[in-house]
Amino acid sequence: MDKRNFIKTLGALSVSPLISANQLSQIKLVSDDLPKIDNDSELWKTIRSHYTLKEDYINLESGYYNIIPNPILEHLIKHVKHVNVEGSYYMRNELKKNKNRVISELAELVGSTSDQIGITRNATESLDLVISGFPWKKGDEAIYAKQDYGTMKEMFEQISDRYGVVNKIVSVPNHPKNDEEIVSLYESQISEKTKLIMICHMINITGQILPVKKICKMAHSYGVDVMVDGAHCVGHFDFSIDDFNCDYYGSSLHKWLATPLGAGLLYINKNKTNKIWPLLANGNTNKLDIKRLNHIGTHPVHTDLAISNSIDYIKWIGMKKKEKRMRFLQRYWSDKLRDVRNVIINTPEELNRSCGIGNIGLKNMSPSTMANTLFKKYKIFTVAIDYANVKGCRISPNVFTTTKELDHFIDAVKEMALT
């Protein structure tokens, strides 16, 4: 190739056919390109169109990871390109101010303040950071439930082996009589040596919502800290972390807030920040600064930028409106199956004790057989749960789920129950 053609080819490669570097750096809201829709039926139809869904099966397993709607996905791709274009310049000059901006938006969404919020990679990282960084001493006691998430229970087992901490384990009933039954369950295990209680905001295997504020008030009367696993709550239903008066809270944003994979929230009450040791050390020695606790090194920072787009998208929907829709979808199928022969609903019937996630079992079928039959025979994807006194399949529809799809699920369960 001669010099003239070489220069011409190089010039052609340097020009982006899609968007310029300057345009990539411009901050634009997802909602700028979305219509204002007052009719609910039209809104959910429009939201459904925002998702690229596989036609092979009906997805009723959004609890593990929420598929990103295309308006957010498009912004994520733009962020990846932006960071890639700027490289080290972005990391040294733009990263900090953008992350602080996103943290402020996230704090507003969850009803807290930016000095108590950090961005992590998931709820496991947030909560294990607190458990492992707590100032344990030999003989201290911790309380948690059989129904809590596995990796946090395993971290408590590790600190038991490492520091000689005594773990007390309770079992949360699937159908509690009232809030007081749940509060007294944890209270009954408290002693003068109890330092930390872990509770679920929403139990991941059943969808049961616990009375967090009441448990925190009880525990604090004994001088005990409370850590809340809210992995399934941010972006799922409306609440304020500050209103709970809890000490620590963790959530996975790639679940119901529908951020890209690898985004989590860490809340630490500003009066407890200096109590916890960081998981990864950094240059920040200010023990009152939460940023000291959630340093994770070099990571995919474009994910952090997309959190802002996910927040904007859920504001476009309306948080209370989404909560209402999620609860409607769960009650749509569970109310129709609650009294069917051989059917066991493992989620409380009271409206305030659940939202979009539910769990259903069959007396005549194991959870694994039920999940496999749903998938192979009826083309419905879900997940089997068979531990901690819960036997059934977790059903977690999403905002893209239609009542027609749930009707197919209802018919399938009735047929399986009477087999």
N, C-alpha and C positions, 0 to 999 in steps of 0.2 A: 504493500500500500504506500503511495507517495505521500509527502508531507501535507499537501493540500487536502487530500481525502481524509487523512488521519485527523486533522484539526476539525474538519466538518463533522466527522463521526463523533468525536469527543464532545463537540458543542451540542449535538443532537441528544446525547445521553444525559447532559447536564440539565436539560429542560424537562420539568415534570409535566406530563400530559394532563395531570389532574388538578394540581393546586400548587401555588407558589410557597416558598418558605415563609414569607411574610404573612400570607393568609393563614398558614398553619398555626401561627402564634396568636391569632385573634381568638378571643374567648367568645363563644356563642352558646346560647341556651338551646337545649333540646326543644323546649316549648315554643321557641321562635317559629318553628316550622310545623307546629301542631295546631289543629283547629280548636276553637272553643265549642264544646258539645254539651248541651244542657239535657238532652234526652239520654237516659241511662242505657236503654237498649242499644241505641246508636253508639254510645261510648264504648260499651264492652265489645261490640262488633268491630269498631275501629281498632281497639286495643288488640283484639285477636289478629287483625291484619298486620300488626306490627311484628308478629312472631313468625319465624320460619320453622315449621314443625314437621317432624317425620310423619309420613302417612302410614307407616307400618304398624303403629300401635297408638293407643290413647295413653298419654302420659299423666298418670296420677301419682307421680313421685317427684314433686317439686321440692320436697323437704331437704333433699341432699344438696341440690344446687339448682337455682332458678335460671332457666334459659334467659339470656339477655335479649330484650326487645331490640329490633333493628335500629330504631332511632339512637339508642345508647351505643350499640355496636358500631355504628358509623362514626360516632364521636371518638370511641376508643381507638379505632383505626387511625383517625386523624391525630390523636395524641401520640400514638406509637411513632407515626411519621415525624411529628413535631420534635419529640425527644431525640429521635434518630438524626434529624437534620442538625440540631443544635449540639448534640453530644455533650462533652464536658462543660461547655458554656452553660447549658441548661442546668446541669447538676450543681454547678458552683454559683450561679446567679439567679436562677428562677425556681429551683426546687423548694427552697425553704419558704418563700413567700406564698407559693401556690399551695403547699401543704398546709400552711397556717390558715389560708383562706378556706380550704376544704374542711379543715377541722372546725372552723367557726360555723360553717353551714351544717355540718353534722351535729354539732352541739345544739344548734337551734332546733334541728329535727327531733332530737331525743329529749328535749327539755332540760338542757344542762348548760354549762359554760365551757368555753374552750380551754380554760386552765385545768379542767378535770377530764378532758377527752384526749385520747391518743388513737392513732391509726395503726393497727397490727395486720396480720395476714389472715386471721380467723379467730373464732371464739376459743378454740383450744389453746392457741398461743396466749391470748389475753388471760385466760383463767389459770393455765399452768404457770404463767409468769407470777401471778399472785400467790399461788400455792407454794411454788418452789422458792419464792423470794420472801415469804413470811418469816418473821424472826422466831422460829420454833426453838423450843427447849425440851429436853427429855422429860417425858411425863405429861406434856401438853396434850389436849384432846381436841379432835375435830369431829364434826358431825356432817354426814351427807346421806343420800338415799340410794337404795338399790336401783331406782329408776333413773339416776343421774347418768350422764354421758361417760362412756368407758374410759377415755383418755384422762379425764379429770380424776376419776376413781383410781386409776392406775398411778397418777401423780401423788395422790394421798398415800397410796401403798408405798411409793418410793420414799416419801418423807417419813413414813413410819419406820421403814428399814434404816433410813439414814440418821434420823434424829431421835428415834424412840418415841414418836408421837403415837397416841392411842386413837384409833379411828372407831367411832360409833356409827353404826349404819341402821337407818330406819327404812321402812317400806311405806310408800305413799299409796293409800287406797285409790283404786280407779274411780270410785264413786263416793266421795266423802259426804258426810251428813251436812257439814257446814264448814265455814272457815276455821272455827275454833278447834275442830277435830285435827286439822292440819297443823295449826299453831301449837297445840298441846303435844302433838307427836314429836316435834323438834324440842319443845321445852322440857319434855320428860327425860331427855338425854343430857341436859345441861348440868354440869358440875362446876365447882370452883376452878377446875383445871381447863375448862372449855375456852378455846381461843377463837375458833373460826367455824362458822356454819356455812356450808354450800347448799343453795337451793336452786331449783329451776324456776324461771319465770314461766316458761311453758315446757312441760315435759315432752321431750322430742318423740317418744315412742307412742304416746297417746294423745298429745295435743292439750292435755289438761293445764289450765292456767292456775298458778298458786297465788294465795293472798300475800304477795311480797311485802307490802307496806306493814301489815299486821305482824308478820314474822320478824321483820326488822325491829319494830317497836318492842316486841317481846324480848328479842335477843339483846338489844341495847340496854334493857332494864337490868340485865345481868352483866353488862360490860363485855359482851361478846360481839365480834365483828361478823358481818354477813356478806358473802360473795354470791352474786346472782348470775346464773347461766341463762342469758337471754339470747342464745344462738338463733332462735327462730322468731324473734320478736320485732327487731328493728325493720320497719317497712311492711310488717304484717298487720299490726294494729296500733292504735294511737295510745301513747302513754308518755309520762315524764319521768325520767330517771331521778331527778332531784326530788320529786314528790315521794318516792319510795324511802328516801333517807337511808339507802343502803351504803355500804362502804366500798364495794367493788362490783363492777358489772362488765360482762363480756358478751360480744355478739359477732356473728358472721354476717357480713354485709352482702356476700354473694348468695345468700339465701333469699330472703323476701324483699330486700332492697334492690335486688337484681343488678348488683355491680359485677364487674368481671371477677373471675376466680382469684382468690388471694387478697381479699379485703376484709378486715375485721375492725371491731371497735373495742377499745379498752376505756373504761371509766374507773377512776379512782377518786374518791372523795378527797378534796384538797387538804383535809385535816389528817389524811392517812398516807399521803404521798411519800413522806419521809420515813415511813415504817417499812416499806417494801424494798428489797434488794433487786436490782435490774437483772434480767435474764442475760443480756449482752452488755458488757461495759462500753462506755463511750467517754468522750471528753467533758461531758456535762456533769459537774460535781454539785450542782444545786439540788439538794434533797427535796426542795419544795416544788421542783419543776417536773411535771409528769413526763416531759420529753426525755428525761433521764432514764425513764423506765421502758420506753418502747423503741429504742434504737434497734434496727434490724439490718444495718449495713446497706450496701448497694443492692437495690431490688427494683422490680419493674414499676417505676414511678408513674408510668402512664395509667396504671390501674388506679392510683390515688386520684389522678385528674378525672377519671371516669366516675368516681364516687359523686362528684358534683353534678354530673349529668343524670345519674340515677336519682339523686335527690330532686332535681328539677322535674324529672319525669313523674315521680310519685306526687309531687306538688300539682302537676298538671292534672293527674287523676283526682287528687284529693285524698288525704290520708284517711279521713273518716269514711269517705265513700268506698275506699278500697277495703277497709275493715268490714264494713257492712256487706260488701260483695263476698269477701272470703268466708264470713260467717254464714251467709246465705247458701253458698255452695256446699259447705259441710253439712248444714242442716237439711239441705235439699235431699241428700242421699241418706243421711243417718236417720232422719225422722221416718223415712219410708221403709227402713229396714229394722228399726228398733224392736218391733213386735213380731218379726217373722220367726217362725219355728227354726230352731237350731242356730240362730244368729245371736252373737254376743257383741254388743257395742261396748268397747273399753274406754270410751270417752264420756265424761259427765254430760248429763242432759241439760243442766242449767246453762242458760245463755252466757252468763258471765264467766263460766269455767272453761270455755273453749273458744276457738275462732275458726281458722280454715283447715286445721289438721284434725283428723279423726282416726280411730283405729277400730277395725271390725274383725271378729273371728267367727269360726264355724265349729260347732260342737262335733260335727261328723267329719272334720278334715283338719289336718295339721296346718300350721301357718305356711310352711314351705310348699306343701301340696296345693294349698289355696292360691299362693302367689304364682306358682308354676301353671296351674290350670287357668287362672285369669289371663296369663300372658299367652300361653300356647293355644288355648281354645277360643278365648274371647278377644285377644289382642289388646289387653289392658296391662300396662306396666305399673307395678307397685313394688313394695318391699315387705318381706315377712319379718315379723317380730316374735321371738319366742324366748323371752327371759324376763326376769324381774316381775313375775306374776302377770305378765302381759302375753297373751297368745292370740295373734291375729295379724292382719296386714295394715300397715300405716297407709292411709289415704290422704294425699296432699295435692288437691287440685290447685290451679293457679288462675290468675285473672284472664288467661286465654281459654280456660275450660268452659265448655258449653253445657247447658242442661241436657241437650241431646246425648252428649257423651256420658253424662252421669246417668241418664236413663238406661243406656246400654249396660253400664256397670251395675245398676240396681237389678236389672233383669238377669244378669249373669249370676249375681250373688243368690238371688231367689232360686234360680235353677240349681245351683250348686248345693244350697242348703237343703233342698228337698230330694237330692239324689240318694 
